[in-house]
């Protein structure tokens, strides 16, 4: 295997490709929400992702057994809960709105580390969090219909619960756990948790040719996006890759227009800009060493975090 690193532009292209693939996964979830329950979509996302990562691990010779199973379970359960909320939001909100709410995760990470772990948060992060919440309020209040508030709560919940998975992934990275193994066990837990939810419905929906294509899209687009994202972070600059990840919102907005004729008012676009700016500021702060420890970043970056397709 060659050790030659890609050129400077290549990692950026990998992240843009990952963002496009994550947006494609969101399209498949939204299309599938009219044919399958959220539990079924979560189960198939986990099962197909598990098979995909199993192939990757076999190809790389990575053993499946983990010495850090407690951390893997914490990461898997929190990540699965976030995924459930996200898929529900995708089925009940405009595509760009659901994706934007999911990308509030860095805001909740900052709050979690400050209030739960007692880490000192500098004033730029406080400002970034306030900007992010201003964007959330602006996005929700003027643009949502009353019947969409459950989806909005789920979308915001996906960002909040994912913050726990962010911190869990950070801890697994510190323990030296390979990323493919973390994704494998996350996918396995997603399948196990999603299956009883899927079976708990009135009945499992029959999978015809169209449905099979949508489910494959959910799993394959999500898995390939994750691999592309990992490659971008492996060879590129973390801050650049983290900020390019927000292009998922742009791709989702375009897909929403093309497939569902969604149009967002100017206030919604301002809100999206505020939320993205908040995430960029938090990523920038995370890339600077904390004054108390020059060897340890204050916050986990998006590179260490479960993305919306994870």
FIROBA-713225 format. One record per atom (N, C-alpha, C): residue in three letters; x, y, z. Coordinates in steps of 0.001 Angstrom, whole numbers, plus 500000, padded with zeros to 6 digits. Each point is the difference from the previous one (the first is absolute). Layout:
<sites>
ALAXYZ...
</sites>
This chain:
<sites>
UNK500844498797500000UNK499156501203500000UNK500874501245500000UNK499695500917499132UNK500820501191499883UNK499795500906501186UNK501077500631500440UNK499936500940501112UNK499959501436499507UNK499933500165498709UNK499989501355499425UNK498703500708500370UNK500105501194500548UNK498825500772500391UNK499415500710498784UNK498678500127499964UNK499374500693498890UNK500407501459499978UNK499776500653498874UNK500280501420499891UNK499107500804500912UNK500299501291500097UNK499283500845500952UNK498509500075499689UNK499651499964498711UNK498589500148499631UNK499217498712500194UNK500676498853499972UNK499296498722500029UNK499196499779501276UNK500535500259501204UNK499171499825501203UNK498746500865499990UNK500112501215499488UNK498829500867499898UNK498956499380499073UNK500453499417498896UNK499068499351499073UNK499336498782500640UNK500751499264500822UNK499427498855500699UNK498876500461500938UNK500216501132500689UNK498970500485500912UNK498784500499499243UNK500200500665498879UNK498858500445499190UNK499229498780499490UNK500747498962499589UNK499340498765499564UNK499210499376501149UNK500576500003501208UNK499301499458501170UNK498715500785500274UNK500087501321499910UNK498823500831500241UNK498898499721498984UNK500389499840498731UNK499032499669498959UNK499344498641500281UNK500813499026500417UNK499469498667500289UNK499081500012501214UNK500356500782501030UNK499121500108501160UNK498663500626499605UNK500048501003499116UNK498762500610499521UNK499178498990499200UNK500670499166499205UNK499300498948499251UNK499339499009500953UNK500688499670501088UNK499395499134501007UNK498747500640500574UNK500065501314500277UNK498830500694500511UNK498832499950499033UNK500280500126498709UNK498950499890498983UNK499350498616500068UNK500829498956500099UNK499470498631500057UNK499158499784501252UNK500446500554501135UNK499216499871501234UNK498650500694499847UNK500009501193499420UNK498744500746499822UNK499074499268499031UNK500556499450498917UNK499193499209499076UNK499470498740500686UNK500849499374500800UNK499609498768500677UNK499010500204501124UNK499902501228500527UNK499099500247501122UNK498536499807499625UNK499689500078498717UNK498637499746499551UNK499712498529499761UNK501044499156500066UNK499845498574499724UNK500329499127501204UNK500835500510500899UNK500455499209501147UNK499888500834501273UNK499919499318501123UNK500007500701501280UNK501414500474500312UNK500107500922500947UNK501326500477500404UNK500834498857500553UNK499362499095500757UNK500719498849500542UNK500589499120498912UNK499243499777498942UNK500507499191498890UNK501186500678499329UNK499896501315499781UNK501102500723499359UNK501255499952500860UNK499834500144501303UNK501151499929500906UNK500623498605499955UNK499161498962500023UNK500529498641499958UNK500794499752498715UNK499425500338498861UNK500689499744498738UNK501269500842499872UNK499960501239500515UNK501215500825499981UNK501114499313500786UNK499674499475501179UNK501002499330500809UNK500481498702499384UNK499063499197499479UNK500368498687499481UNK500871500112498759UNK499600500867499075UNK500802500177498783UNK501344500619500345UNK500008500970500932UNK501261500595500436UNK500912498979500653UNK499418499077500758UNK500789498943500642UNK500682499114498954UNK499243499592498993UNK500580499159498948UNK501119500734499265UNK499781501289499714UNK500998500796499280UNK501286500126500825UNK499866500310501285UNK501184500162500844UNK500688498672500267UNK499246498898500003UNK500616498688500161UNK500936499699498834UNK499568500372498807UNK500860499816498824UNK501251500868500114UNK499838501255500435UNK501138500906500161UNK500991499444501017UNK499489499499501114UNK500883499477501046UNK500725498736499555UNK499308499149499266UNK500659498805499469UNK501108500385499034UNK499735501012499171UNK501006500447499044UNK501217500605500677UNK499812500647501146UNK501105500639500714UNK500610499108501075UNK499386498837500230UNK500528499091501005UNK499814500491501424UNK498931500768500268UNK499738500514501335UNK499142498990500759UNK500424499559501187UNK499179499048500765UNK498704500635500487UNK498971499187500135UNK498705500510500413UNK499916500215501506UNK500709499204500752UNK499879500061501456UNK500568501303500534UNK499270500628500924UNK500439501268500567UNK500267499856501496UNK501081500592500512UNK500243499993501442UNK499237501116500726UNK499319500841499241UNK499336501170500583UNK498489499922499761UNK499404498881500375UNK498612499759499644UNK499032500935500736UNK500348500439501213UNK499105500926500700UNK499885501325499232UNK501139500529499566UNK499985501244499228UNK499297499794498658UNK500181498831499404UNK499329499720498728UNK498491499948500185UNK499535499433501112UNK498559499921500246UNK499421501397500217UNK500716500836500769UNK499541501370500228UNK499906500760498692UNK501052499860499170UNK500008500680498717UNK498893499465499089UNK499812498676500017UNK499018499390499122UNK498575500377500355UNK499675499988501287UNK498640500319500422UNK499683501467499749UNK500930500883500369UNK499751501432499776UNK499933500326498512UNK500889499397499214UNK499979500230498561UNK498734499478499353UNK499519498846500461UNK498771499439499454UNK498803500863500344UNK499949500493501250UNK498898500880500403UNK499991501270499151UNK501195500554499754UNK500090501192499153UNK499533499692498582UNK500380498827499496UNK499601499608498651UNK498485499843499896UNK499388499411501035UNK498545499851500010UNK499309501353499912UNK500471500942500825UNK499416501346499980UNK500187500662498631UNK501179499824499441UNK500318500623498712UNK499124499436498887UNK499837498691499956UNK499180499388498961UNK498538500421500151UNK499528500108501239UNK498623500464500210UNK499842501429499485UNK500987500853500302UNK499946501394499545UNK500007500080498483UNK500794499167499355UNK500056500001498540UNK498644499672499379UNK499236499170500686UNK498696499621499468UNK498921501040500223UNK500257501000500878UNK498944500942500373UNK500354501460499747UNK501218500274499537UNK500439501371499776UNK500551500158498593UNK500083501237499505UNK500770500224498769UNK501428499486500185UNK500556499467498929UNK501289499320500090UNK501079500906500599UNK500117501232499504UNK501049500898500483UNK499811500352501466UNK498761500145500447UNK499731500332501399UNK500435498870500917UNK499642498753499641UNK500380498843500814UNK501515499858500081UNK500677500169498873UNK501458499869499982UNK500647501097500836UNK499489501227499876UNK500570501117500765UNK499854499773501494UNK498835499537500449UNK499798499741501424UNK500923498900500495UNK500247499009499177UNK500934498936500380UNK501412500542500182UNK500345501027499230UNK501345500569500067UNK500168501010501137UNK499047500021500933UNK500192500787501219UNK500831499253501035UNK500444498789499678UNK500742499178500971UNK501172500728500662UNK500850500737499252UNK501126500667500673UNK499570500950501110UNK498835500619499848UNK499507500898501043UNK499773499214501291UNK499364498847499885UNK499707499194501185UNK501255499354500575UNK500977499716499148UNK501268499478500506UNK500645501012500932UNK500017501264499573UNK500603501047500830UNK499295500090501347UNK498663499938499983UNK499242500063501248UNK500244498766500859UNK500050498825499375UNK500211498755500739UNK501345500004500715UNK501047500410499292UNK501321500008500609UNK500114501038501107UNK499262501098499859UNK500066501049501013UNK499236499614501263UNK498774499519499841UNK499134499788501160UNK500082498588500576UNK500373499020499178UNK500069498619500502UNK501426499617500380UNK500957500388499147UNK501385499618500251UNK500815501115500660UNK499392501167500174UNK500666501076500708UNK501175500617499272UNK500066499867498669UNK501093500594499255UNK499759501509499843UNK501066500767500114UNK499884501448499909UNK499795500418498539UNK498947500739499757UNK499651500441498652UNK500355501472499864UNK500832500328499018UNK500419501381499792UNK498885500805499315UNK500123501327500080UNK498921500866499510UNK499692499838498516UNK500973499680499120UNK499606499789498592UNK499010498848499837UNK500138498953500833UNK499055498896499919UNK498626500412500515UNK499971500805501052UNK498716500494500502UNK499285500795498905UNK500742500858499318UNK499425500778498907UNK499493499089498888UNK500787498969499660UNK499605499070498938UNK498718499269500366UNK499878499571501254UNK498795499305500450UNK498783500921499915UNK500159501248500422UNK498892500954499939UNK499559500250498555UNK500978500119499100UNK499676500171498576UNK499216498801499489UNK500441498806500382UNK499327498790499557UNK498563499921500475UNK499776500309501259UNK498639499946500519UNK499122501088499397UNK500576501161499709UNK499233501036499298UNK499547499484498637UNK500893499266499312UNK499642499410498718UNK498889498968500132UNK500052499186501065UNK498962498988500211UNK498644500663500212UNK499954501009500855UNK498742500703500267UNK499446500635498729UNK500869500633499233UNK499563500646498762UNK499519498974498980UNK500646498843499955UNK499614498955499048UNK498635499410500351UNK499726499835501273UNK498787499305500406UNK498774500913500036UNK500116501162500603UNK498811500799500294UNK499244500462498758UNK500679500625499006UNK499194500558498906UNK499685499014498889UNK500638498830499975UNK499923499181498791UNK499216498705500160UNK499798499518501223UNK499378498693500183UNK498500500104500207UNK499273499019499477UNK498572499866500233UNK499780499236501309UNK498821500155500626UNK499754499319501281UNK500223498492499944UNK499645499365498887UNK500143498543499903UNK501444499555499821UNK500907500954499826UNK501409499644499806UNK500832500102501274UNK499376500414501113UNK500798500224501198UNK500556498708500592UNK499286498893499853UNK500540498721500479UNK501277499651499235UNK499984500220498689UNK501195499761499200UNK501124500944500377UNK499655501261500302UNK501021500964500410UNK500638499595501318UNK499165499540500946UNK500539499537501282UNK500923498801499794UNK499620499104499090UNK500846498839499717UNK501308500424499350UNK499935500965499061UNK501220500465499344UNK500952500646500969UNK499463500850500888UNK500838500628501005UNK500503498954500997UNK499146499024500306UNK500423498919500892UNK501127499170499410UNK499985499831498679UNK501081499233499370UNK501338500696500197UNK499995501335499916UNK501226500736500246UNK500433499914501448UNK499017500070500929UNK500325499958501424UNK500534498629500412UNK499318498925499599UNK500426498662500402UNK501319499623499324UNK500197500480498777UNK501255499702499311UNK501204500584500732UNK499781501029500822UNK501121500574500741UNK500599498980500962UNK499157499106500544UNK500517498936500864UNK500850499036499184UNK499525499685498790UNK500783499127499127UNK501306500667499593UNK499988501339499789UNK501225500730499683UNK501063499739501056UNK499597500199501278UNK500950499862501102UNK500456498544500129UNK499093499045499761UNK500367498589500062UNK501022499649498928UNK499812500549498787UNK500953499738498923UNK501354500619500327UNK499974501171500633UNK501262500613500424UNK500754499085500961UNK499269499423500949UNK500640499112500970UNK500531498739499323UNK499239499450499047UNK500458498813499280UNK501253500306499191UNK500054501210499411UNK501201500385499271UNK501203500089500911UNK499811500523501203UNK501103500084500956UNK500468498608500433UNK499056499052500026UNK500353498632500389UNK500645499231498854UNK500074500599498821UNK500641499358498856UNK499105499060499229UNK498706500144500141UNK499058499120499301UNK499927500382498525UNK500180499030499074UNK499924500319498565UNK498599500473499621UNK499940501013499148UNK498715500556499574UNK499089498957499354UNK500503499126499091UNK499086499019499401UNK499345499089501036UNK500734499644501063UNK499407499129501025UNK498924500746500783UNK500228501274500257UNK498982500801500677UNK498731500082499155UNK500160500220498695UNK498845500076499110UNK499311498645499899UNK500781498915499979UNK499427498655499915UNK499094499727501188UNK500492500277501217UNK499203499709501186UNK498825500949500136UNK500175501242499557UNK498862500909499956UNK498909499443499082UNK500398499537498813UNK499028499463499041UNK499316498758500547UNK500770499152500698UNK499415498792500579UNK498957500352501059UNK500323500951500868UNK499046500416501026UNK498780500674499385UNK500223500771498939UNK498876500635499316UNK499035498953499461UNK500545498922499440UNK499162498913499482UNK499218499335501127UNK500688499711501109UNK499356499299501114UNK498918500850500650UNK500249501311500126UNK499013500889500613UNK498859500306499032UNK500330500149498724UNK498975500330499017UNK499060498842499697UNK500492498744500131UNK499178498847499633UNK498731499887500846UNK500080500015501345UNK498741499915500765UNK499078501183499759UNK500577501184499739UNK499168501163499677UNK499273499760498680UNK500723499431499030UNK499373499703498711UNK498917498938500160UNK500277498964500820UNK499029498927500197UNK498844500440500883UNK500200501075500761UNK498962500474500904UNK498881500736499297UNK500177500307498744UNK498948500654499230UNK498881499029499679UNK499007500504499286UNK498873499156499648UNK500448498809499162UNK500919500230499088UNK500544498924499179UNK501214500531499254UNK500874499067499631UNK501133500385499166UNK499504500237498582UNK500516501039499385UNK499585500308498644UNK500746499116499004UNK499274499581499005UNK500616499180498955UNK501004500852499216UNK501147499390499709UNK501057500713499281UNK499927499619498525UNK499486500915499175UNK499983499754498561UNK501286500545499387UNK500072500004498694UNK501231500418499326UNK500330501458500316UNK498990500866499977UNK500236501403500305UNK500447500177501456UNK499327499304500905UNK500363500088501404UNK501402499492500268UNK500372498914499307UNK501350499456500176UNK501050501002499548UNK499716500695498900UNK500935501011499519UNK500163501142500997UNK498887500421500615UNK500058501075500986UNK500789499558501232UNK499730498791500483UNK500701499506501190UNK501489499823499740UNK500333499506498815UNK501415499889499648UNK500648501377499947UNK499245500970499480UNK500523501363499967UNK500286500532501389UNK499079499746500953UNK500200500454501380UNK501290499423500570UNK500192498688499813UNK501177499349500580UNK501284500284499257UNK499962499894498677UNK501229500137499206UNK500459501456499951UNK499069500925499773UNK500386501418499989UNK500586500405501354UNK499345499573501080UNK500490500332501333UNK501363499395500271UNK500187498727499652UNK501287499344500244UNK501123500584499167UNK499736500223498719UNK501041500573499131UNK500329501436500410UNK498986500751500426UNK500257501365500472UNK500918499980501208UNK499787499048500884UNK500824499898501197UNK501445499685499642UNK500186499120499048UNK501359499655499576UNK500679501203499344UNK499262500732499159UNK500576501183499355UNK500356501069501031UNK499129500170500987UNK500274500970501057UNK501255499616500782UNK500119498715500335UNK501164499526500753UNK501283500254499213UNK499954499766498704UNK501191500216499170UNK500372501483499948UNK498976500865499946UNK500271501432499986UNK500717500436501273UNK499519499527501150UNK500623500370501256UNK501380499369500170UNK500179498825499407UNK501282499317500152UNK501123500758499298UNK499714500554498820UNK501053500630499198UNK499927501530499983UNK498870500558500402UNK499838501443499888UNK500131500724501324UNK499786501317499946UNK500003500814501201UNK498623499903500654UNK500011499728501303UNK498756499747500713UNK499020501154499859UNK500477501233500182UNK499105501149499967UNK499368500169498630UNK500781499792498947UNK499467500131498642UNK498933498938499748UNK500303498767500372UNK499044498911499783UNK498737500213500817UNK500170500435501253UNK498835500205500863UNK499072501054499429UNK500559501081499485UNK499162501062499459UNK499363499609498674UNK500715499230499179UNK499417499538498740UNK498847499027500234UNK499960499366501165UNK498921499062500299UNK498641500679499956UNK499974501312500254UNK498732500719499973UNK499440500159498592UNK500758499625498997UNK499448500029498646UNK498855499002499839UNK499856499056500950UNK498839499109499986UNK498707500798500014UNK499981501101500757UNK498803500843500064UNK499684500580498626UNK501026500422499271UNK499790500575498663UNK499459498943499049UNK500642498825499991UNK499529498931499114UNK498559499604500348UNK499697499928501295UNK498646499626500419UNK498982501039499561UNK500375501265500076UNK499097501062499545UNK499692499849498515UNK501037499714499207UNK499803499825498553UNK499128498777499712UNK500245498899500706UNK499182498805499802UNK498548500261500405UNK499810500768501071UNK498640500323500428UNK499236500766498937UNK500696500904499321UNK499379500762498916UNK499670499083498825UNK500936499138499622UNK499840499154498816UNK498909498951500198UNK500012499322501151UNK499102498854500194UNK498655500382500615UNK499964501016500854UNK498759500323500700UNK499548501448499810UNK500716500767499205UNK499623501379499775UNK500058500858501247UNK500871499640500942UNK500109500743501254UNK500655501359499759UNK499432501010500594UNK500569501343499927UNK500087500565501407UNK501180500428500400UNK500161500571501330UNK499987501517499917UNK499302500669500933UNK499999501467500005UNK501365500551500373UNK500152501298499803UNK501284500646500288UNK500401499818501462UNK499015500043500913UNK500311499846501422UNK500601498623500289UNK499527498979499278UNK500539498656500203UNK501444499915499519UNK500306500653498888UNK501378499994499507UNK500927500745500947UNK499507501082500596UNK500807500704501003UNK500253499088501196UNK498959499264500412UNK500151499065501118UNK501021498915499676UNK499927499441498797UNK500976498980499586UNK501412500579500063UNK500158501242499524UNK501317500638500040UNK500516500165501417UNK499113500362500932UNK500407500159501392UNK500432498670500611UNK499257498936499718UNK500342498683500550UNK501323499499499427UNK500199500194498691UNK501269499597499391UNK501145500825500574UNK499788501321500147UNK501044500854500576UNK500351499552501411UNK498986499610500771UNK500246499508501355UNK500872498744499978UNK499658499056499104UNK500802498784499900UNK501424500263499566UNK500169500945499063UNK501346500349499536UNK500812500608501136UNK499387500896500784UNK500706500621501116UNK500379498974501063UNK499092499064500263UNK500303498958500985UNK501122499103499496UNK499972499653498705UNK501080499184499427UNK501339500721500088UNK499984501322499742UNK501232500775500079UNK500547500013501421UNK499102500142500975UNK500442499987501393UNK500524498628500396UNK499379498948499458UNK500447498649500329UNK501377499704499446UNK500398500709498934UNK501300499733499387UNK501140500662500752UNK499670500889500953UNK501038500659500787UNK500220499238501293UNK501247499821500435UNK500241499310501258UNK499410500776501165UNK499465499277500952UNK499507500619501214UNK501159500544500823UNK499846501142500680UNK501085500538500805UNK500463499041501085UNK499090499147500476UNK500392499103501080UNK500733498771499496UNK499915499753498693UNK500694498828499468UNK500259500218498529UNK501248500200499645UNK500344500243498595UNK499915498739499164UNK499843498856500621UNK499985498737499257UNK498586499513499748UNK498981500708500572UNK498646499479499931UNK499040501077499550UNK499213499798498937UNK499049501010499577UNK498867500126500994UNK499435501218500070UNK498918500232500941UNK498751499231499621UNK499687499960498714UNK498795499337499536UNK500342498945498967UNK499197498918499911UNK500161499071498897UNK499592500688498713UNK500681499724498923UNK499656500594498707UNK499056499092499257UNK499494500479498878UNK499108499187499190UNK500698498725499550UNK501321500022499884UNK500731498808499599UNK499803498876500976UNK499796500331501280UNK499848498990501017UNK498544499676500247UNK499121500655499290UNK498591499941500332UNK499228499112499046UNK498887499428500472UNK499138499252499109UNK499235500953499102UNK500201499905498738UNK499332500887499075UNK498539499606499875UNK499269500786499238UNK498582499737499839UNK499725498680499298UNK500990499471499326UNK499785498716499357UNK500468498847500813UNK500493500279501175UNK500623498955500803UNK498971499315500865
</sites>
